């Protein structure tokens, strides 16, 4: 079945298959919801089993933030890691179910960085920041999550997400 759907990506999504993977969308959703590393971020984003909108993201002509998030910042991440859950765009390690990045609002981006690989001091990132999407407070996420803009210089965003992806694969 997967071979027949190879060239029909949108159709494959509607039928519930993850692109290039032999795993259903329900299995991916279950991995995300049951992973203890995700509990705080799921609570922060108010995502749970009641949210029906869940798919692999494959394009959006009207969401400039998602275009930037996926095509620029996450360019080195496999596209099957691009998840749309509720109103949020996430990047998820499909194998572990660990969320390692998300888009909040239109142009506010977060990452669960690999602190050691990037030389980031834990606890030194702002917990509240004024963004294009308003003032955003992430104190409830503790120090596992940071604003992308606080840890990556312009042009380094994809390196930050790539390091986060490899860390999520180990978890």
Backbone torsions as a table, in degrees:
resi	resn	phi	psi	omega
1	UNK	NA	-41.2	-178.3
2	UNK	-64.5	-35.8	179.5
3	UNK	-64.4	-41.1	178.8
4	UNK	-63.9	-29.9	-176.6
5	UNK	-90.1	-4.2	-174.4
6	UNK	-51.6	-45.2	-178.4
7	UNK	-88.8	-0.8	-176.7
8	UNK	-118.1	62.9	-174.6
9	UNK	-53.2	-52.3	179.7
10	UNK	-59.9	-38.0	178.0
11	UNK	-65.0	-41.6	178.3
12	UNK	-59.6	-40.1	179.4
13	UNK	-63.8	-43.2	-179.8
14	UNK	-63.3	-32.0	179.5
15	UNK	-84.2	-3.3	173.3
16	UNK	90.8	24.4	178.6
17	UNK	-109.3	138.6	174.8
18	UNK	-77.2	135.6	-178.6
19	UNK	-57.8	130.5	177.2
20	UNK	61.6	13.2	-179.1
21	UNK	-132.4	149.8	178.0
22	UNK	-96.6	63.1	-178.8
23	UNK	-147.5	139.7	-178.6
24	UNK	-81.7	159.5	176.5
25	UNK	-62.3	-35.4	178.1
26	UNK	-62.9	-39.2	177.4
27	UNK	-65.3	-40.9	178.1
28	UNK	-63.0	-46.0	179.9
29	UNK	-60.0	-42.7	179.4
30	UNK	-63.7	-40.8	177.4
31	UNK	-61.4	-41.8	-180.0
32	UNK	-65.5	-48.4	-175.7
33	UNK	-70.2	-27.4	-177.0
34	UNK	-95.3	-5.2	-178.6
35	UNK	-79.0	116.5	-178.7
36	UNK	-57.8	-27.3	178.3
37	UNK	-65.7	-18.3	-177.2
38	UNK	-97.1	-9.8	-171.2
39	UNK	-55.1	-44.6	-177.7
40	UNK	-68.0	-43.8	-178.6
41	UNK	-70.1	-35.7	176.5
42	UNK	-63.8	-41.2	177.4
43	UNK	-65.3	-43.5	179.6
44	UNK	-59.5	-42.3	-178.7
45	UNK	-86.4	-4.2	-178.7
46	UNK	58.9	45.0	178.2
47	UNK	-104.5	133.8	-179.2
48	UNK	-156.1	-173.0	-177.5
49	UNK	-64.8	-20.8	-179.8
50	UNK	-74.8	-17.5	-179.5
51	UNK	-77.5	117.0	-176.6
52	UNK	-86.1	-27.5	-177.9
53	UNK	-72.2	107.6	-179.6
54	UNK	-151.5	119.4	179.8
55	UNK	-159.2	165.9	169.9
56	UNK	-79.1	129.8	-177.9
57	UNK	-77.3	132.3	178.2
58	UNK	-129.0	-13.2	172.8
59	UNK	174.9	153.6	174.6
60	UNK	-157.6	113.2	-178.8
61	UNK	-77.0	-11.6	-174.8
62	UNK	-112.5	-5.8	-177.9
63	UNK	-108.1	89.6	-177.7
64	UNK	-61.0	-34.6	179.1
65	UNK	-62.7	-41.8	178.6
66	UNK	-66.5	-38.0	176.9
67	UNK	-59.0	-46.8	179.2
68	UNK	-64.2	-46.9	-177.7
69	UNK	-57.8	-55.8	-174.0
70	UNK	-80.6	-46.0	-173.1
71	UNK	-83.0	-22.7	-178.4
72	UNK	-108.4	-60.4	-175.4
73	UNK	-71.2	-33.7	-177.0
74	UNK	-109.8	26.9	-175.7
75	UNK	-60.1	-26.8	-177.7
76	UNK	-96.6	8.3	179.0
77	UNK	-98.7	140.3	176.7
78	UNK	-57.9	137.9	-174.5
79	UNK	-63.7	-22.2	177.5
80	UNK	-69.3	-9.9	176.5
81	UNK	-83.2	-7.7	-177.7
82	UNK	-85.4	108.7	-174.8
83	UNK	-117.3	136.4	171.3
84	UNK	-105.9	117.9	-177.6
85	UNK	-131.3	113.6	-174.8
86	UNK	64.2	-127.3	179.0
87	UNK	-99.5	9.2	-175.1
88	UNK	-108.9	147.5	171.2
89	UNK	-102.7	127.8	-176.4
90	UNK	-123.1	158.5	163.7
91	UNK	-118.2	129.2	-170.6
92	UNK	-133.5	136.2	170.1
93	UNK	-76.4	110.0	-174.8
94	UNK	-61.5	-38.6	-178.1
95	UNK	-62.0	-46.1	-176.8
96	UNK	-95.0	-19.7	-175.5
97	UNK	79.0	10.2	-177.0
98	UNK	-82.6	125.3	173.6
99	UNK	-77.7	129.0	179.0
100	UNK	-123.6	2.2	175.3
101	UNK	-167.5	154.0	174.8
102	UNK	-156.6	158.7	177.1
103	UNK	-104.7	131.7	-179.3
104	UNK	-119.5	122.1	-176.8
105	UNK	72.4	-142.1	-175.3
106	UNK	-95.5	-45.4	-175.9
107	UNK	-136.5	35.6	175.6
108	UNK	-115.1	123.5	-173.1
109	UNK	-123.0	144.2	-178.7
110	UNK	-127.1	153.9	178.6
111	UNK	-142.3	146.0	169.0
112	UNK	-98.6	88.5	-168.0
113	UNK	-75.3	162.1	169.9
114	UNK	-87.6	87.4	-173.5
115	UNK	-51.8	-45.5	-176.4
116	UNK	-65.6	-47.8	-177.3
117	UNK	-63.9	-29.5	-176.8
118	UNK	-101.3	-1.1	179.1
119	UNK	67.4	33.4	-179.3
120	UNK	-93.4	132.1	177.3
121	UNK	-80.5	125.0	179.1
122	UNK	-65.5	134.3	177.3
123	UNK	86.9	1.5	-178.0
124	UNK	-101.2	-0.9	179.0
125	UNK	-88.9	148.8	178.5
126	UNK	-64.2	145.4	178.9
127	UNK	-99.7	-12.0	179.3
128	UNK	-141.0	134.8	-175.6
129	UNK	-148.3	140.8	172.4
130	UNK	-83.8	123.6	-177.1
131	UNK	-125.7	178.1	175.3
132	UNK	-62.0	-21.9	179.0
133	UNK	-95.0	12.3	-178.5
134	UNK	100.9	-172.7	177.8
135	UNK	-78.5	126.5	-177.7
136	UNK	-118.1	130.2	-177.8
137	UNK	-114.7	121.0	179.6
138	UNK	-117.2	26.0	-179.8
139	UNK	-57.3	-35.6	-178.0
140	UNK	-69.5	-14.8	177.4
141	UNK	-86.1	-0.6	-177.8
142	UNK	56.8	-148.5	-172.4
143	UNK	-101.4	8.8	178.1
144	UNK	-73.8	-29.1	-177.6
145	UNK	-112.6	145.4	178.6
146	UNK	-139.4	158.3	170.9
147	UNK	-67.4	131.7	179.2
148	UNK	-55.8	-40.5	-177.5
149	UNK	-64.5	-17.7	-179.4
150	UNK	-88.0	-11.8	-177.1
151	UNK	-124.9	-9.1	-178.6
152	UNK	-129.7	126.9	173.5
153	UNK	-72.6	161.3	177.8
154	UNK	-57.7	129.8	-177.9
155	UNK	95.2	-12.5	-179.5
156	UNK	-103.8	2.1	-174.8
157	UNK	-60.0	-42.2	-177.3
158	UNK	-66.6	-32.3	176.7
159	UNK	-65.9	-41.5	179.7
160	UNK	-61.5	-47.3	179.5
161	UNK	-68.9	-34.9	178.0
162	UNK	-64.1	-45.2	176.4
163	UNK	-61.5	-40.4	179.1
164	UNK	-64.7	-38.3	178.7
165	UNK	-62.3	-46.9	-179.7
166	UNK	-65.6	-34.1	175.0
167	UNK	-66.0	-43.4	-180.0
168	UNK	-62.7	-32.0	177.8
169	UNK	-66.8	-26.9	-179.0
170	UNK	-83.2	-22.9	-174.1
171	UNK	-72.5	NA	NA
